[in-house]
Amino acid sequence: IAWADAASAEKISIFAVSMNETSDAEQSAYLQSLVRGYGQFYETPDPSELPAILQEIAASIPISIVQ
């Protein structure tokens, strides 16, 4: 949690992805607690869904051009 807070203080967003086959509520709650900034929490019991989740995350990251 402290590292997630430190990252957030530096304007770093955190996404969390859980491949949770057992529906472990404690695991889900912990990972959700790490989400910061515009990040989101994703969870799936199906490993075949992970590529789509990662593509969604990549597509949601804002891009800035610095001059």
Phi, psi and omega per residue, in radians:
I1 nan -0.742 -3.129
A2 -1.068 -0.701 3.130
W3 -1.193 -0.654 3.083
A4 -1.122 -0.719 3.093
D5 -1.113 -0.726 3.120
A6 -1.109 -0.733 3.096
A7 -1.093 -0.757 3.134
S8 -1.076 -0.670 3.112
A9 -1.101 -0.434 3.098
E10 -1.650 0.246 3.122
K11 1.167 0.561 3.094
I12 -1.760 2.163 3.099
S13 -1.508 2.564 -3.118
I14 -2.158 2.232 3.012
F15 -1.818 2.612 3.069
A16 -2.255 2.340 3.128
V17 -2.190 2.236 -3.141
S18 -2.100 2.226 2.982
M19 -1.736 1.556 -2.915
N20 -1.917 1.492 -3.106
E21 -1.257 -0.400 -3.035
T22 -1.759 0.069 -3.099
S23 0.948 0.855 -3.141
D24 -1.349 1.773 -3.072
A25 -1.091 -0.609 -3.141
E26 -1.155 -0.744 3.088
Q27 -1.076 -0.803 -3.130
S28 -1.069 -0.784 -3.126
A29 -1.106 -0.723 3.132
Y30 -1.106 -0.842 -3.129
L31 -1.108 -0.680 3.082
Q32 -1.077 -0.599 -3.120
S33 -1.213 -0.255 3.136
L34 -1.540 -0.253 -3.086
V35 -1.142 2.331 -3.136
R36 -2.428 2.825 3.081
G37 1.046 -2.362 3.132
Y38 -1.566 0.163 3.108
G39 -1.118 2.917 3.139
Q40 -2.464 2.860 3.067
F41 -1.826 2.318 3.094
Y42 -2.179 2.485 3.117
E43 -2.506 2.428 3.092
T44 -2.628 2.540 3.008
P45 -1.562 -0.114 -3.004
D46 -1.906 1.923 -3.109
P47 -1.068 -0.390 3.130
S48 -1.222 -0.256 3.106
E49 -1.486 -0.226 -3.084
L50 -1.043 -0.759 3.109
P51 -1.013 -0.705 3.130
A52 -1.157 -0.681 3.110
I53 -1.111 -0.783 -3.140
L54 -1.145 -0.626 3.067
Q55 -1.135 -0.704 3.114
E56 -1.100 -0.729 3.108
I57 -1.094 -0.849 -3.132
A58 -1.024 -0.690 -3.130
A59 -1.237 -0.401 -3.079
S60 -1.568 -0.142 -3.107
I61 -1.333 2.109 3.137
P62 -1.201 2.571 -3.136
I63 -1.980 2.286 3.089
S64 -2.005 2.460 3.045
I65 -1.870 2.153 -3.121
V66 -1.748 2.320 3.122
Q67 -1.800 nan nan
